[in-house]
């Protein structure tokens, strides 16, 4: 009887030990799973951080020039794209060449979150664009994107550039807010090449240049237009020098009808006018202004 009792005691202990062993194994397996998940989360976080720094291979298209991999990272992704483009631009310059002073001026102007010239497109540009069938359009020196984004909303395929990284950043963000795509990048008008017959429309909205550069850029603009393509131009006329409502203080950078007719003699000028307007486009363009407007098309 005693032996039978002892055998039962031993069997009970062995069973209890077996149960404890199984529990220990389960606990260890759970711990291993937790460690594995933690490690995976850490590596995934590191991977996304590298991607956002430009070091990952993850594709990042955003608002046309690129789309963010996460909605919450769209603003950061825009900054990365702009910084990469700006960095490349600076690498192309010689080491002893200072970064373009004018781009610094415009970077400062566009630094705030506020859209300096507002969110609405230029009225003349809007009016002309609305009358034409959408195609491919170029907007040089486009600033914060109010005109390029409007063109995209109307169905145009948009290329736009500016030499201010802050302007490009804000243009891309504006496109994202409006859920349209624009190809917006950092560049200078000096680099505008004459790849013939590339665009159905080109818009120069308050793009003021020194006379020598103006003639080169305007010639390249004509070459870039497809046969039948249109040019839309609005800028300050020379009488604007007498106003304090915006525009260059160098009269040579303001326009006259004769200069534009000479520059665009290879276009068919459909419309050209000098006008006095009350402009209300942000704090820098407000009040009585002398402007000149032109619409032309390239002969077929």
Secondary structure in CASP SS format (residue, H / E / C, confidence):
PFRMAT SS
TARGET T0000
AUTHOR 0000-0000-0000
METHOD secondary structure of the structure
MODEL  1
X C 1.00
X H 1.00
X H 1.00
X H 1.00
X H 1.00
X H 1.00
X H 1.00
X H 1.00
X H 1.00
X H 1.00
X H 1.00
X H 1.00
X H 1.00
X H 1.00
X H 1.00
X H 1.00
X H 1.00
X H 1.00
X H 1.00
X H 1.00
X H 1.00
X H 1.00
X H 1.00
X H 1.00
X H 1.00
X H 1.00
X H 1.00
X H 1.00
X H 1.00
X H 1.00
X H 1.00
X H 1.00
X H 1.00
X H 1.00
X H 1.00
X H 1.00
X H 1.00
X H 1.00
X H 1.00
X H 1.00
X H 1.00
X H 1.00
X H 1.00
X H 1.00
X H 1.00
X H 1.00
X H 1.00
X H 1.00
X H 1.00
X H 1.00
X H 1.00
X H 1.00
X C 1.00
X C 1.00
X C 1.00
X C 1.00
X C 1.00
X C 1.00
X C 1.00
X C 1.00
X C 1.00
X E 1.00
X C 1.00
X C 1.00
X C 1.00
X E 1.00
X C 1.00
X C 1.00
X C 1.00
X C 1.00
X H 1.00
X H 1.00
X H 1.00
X H 1.00
X H 1.00
X H 1.00
X H 1.00
X H 1.00
X H 1.00
X H 1.00
X H 1.00
X H 1.00
X H 1.00
X H 1.00
X H 1.00
X H 1.00
X H 1.00
X H 1.00
X H 1.00
X H 1.00
X H 1.00
X H 1.00
X C 1.00
X C 1.00
X C 1.00
X C 1.00
X C 1.00
X C 1.00
X C 1.00
X C 1.00
X H 1.00
X H 1.00
X H 1.00
X H 1.00
X H 1.00
X H 1.00
X H 1.00
X H 1.00
X H 1.00
X C 1.00
X C 1.00
X C 1.00
X C 1.00
X C 1.00
X C 1.00
X C 1.00
X C 1.00
X C 1.00
X C 1.00
X C 1.00
X C 1.00
X C 1.00
X H 1.00
X H 1.00
X H 1.00
X H 1.00
X H 1.00
X H 1.00
X H 1.00
X H 1.00
X C 1.00
X C 1.00
X C 1.00
X C 1.00
X C 1.00
X E 1.00
X E 1.00
X E 1.00
X E 1.00
X C 1.00
X C 1.00
X C 1.00
X C 1.00
X C 1.00
X C 1.00
X H 1.00
X H 1.00
X H 1.00
X H 1.00
X H 1.00
X H 1.00
X H 1.00
X H 1.00
X C 1.00
X C 1.00
X C 1.00
X E 1.00
X E 1.00
X E 1.00
X E 1.00
X E 1.00
X E 1.00
X C 1.00
X C 1.00
X H 1.00
X H 1.00
X H 1.00
X H 1.00
X H 1.00
X H 1.00
X H 1.00
X H 1.00
X H 1.00
X H 1.00
X H 1.00
X H 1.00
X H 1.00
X C 1.00
X C 1.00
X C 1.00
X C 1.00
X C 1.00
X E 1.00
X E 1.00
X E 1.00
X E 1.00
X C 1.00
X C 1.00
X H 1.00
X H 1.00
X H 1.00
X C 1.00
X C 1.00
X C 1.00
X C 1.00
X C 1.00
X C 1.00
X C 1.00
X E 1.00
X E 1.00
X E 1.00
X E 1.00
X E 1.00
X E 1.00
X E 1.00
X C 1.00
X C 1.00
X C 1.00
X C 1.00
X C 1.00
X H 1.00
X H 1.00
X H 1.00
X H 1.00
X H 1.00
X H 1.00
X H 1.00
X H 1.00
X H 1.00
X H 1.00
X H 1.00
X H 1.00
X H 1.00
X H 1.00
X E 1.00
X E 1.00
X E 1.00
X E 1.00
X E 1.00
X E 1.00
X E 1.00
X E 1.00
X E 1.00
X E 1.00
X E 1.00
X E 1.00
X E 1.00
X H 1.00
X H 1.00
X H 1.00
X H 1.00
X H 1.00
X C 1.00
X C 1.00
X C 1.00
X C 1.00
X C 1.00
X C 1.00
X C 1.00
X C 1.00
X H 1.00
X H 1.00
X H 1.00
X C 1.00
X E 1.00
X C 1.00
X H 1.00
X H 1.00
X H 1.00
X H 1.00
X H 1.00
X H 1.00
X H 1.00
X C 1.00
X C 1.00
X C 1.00
X E 1.00
X E 1.00
X E 1.00
X E 1.00
X E 1.00
X E 1.00
X E 1.00
X E 1.00
X E 1.00
X E 1.00
X E 1.00
X E 1.00
X E 1.00
X E 1.00
X E 1.00
X C 1.00
X C 1.00
X C 1.00
X E 1.00
X E 1.00
X E 1.00
X E 1.00
X E 1.00
X E 1.00
X E 1.00
X E 1.00
X E 1.00
X E 1.00
X E 1.00
X E 1.00
X E 1.00
X E 1.00
X C 1.00
X C 1.00
END
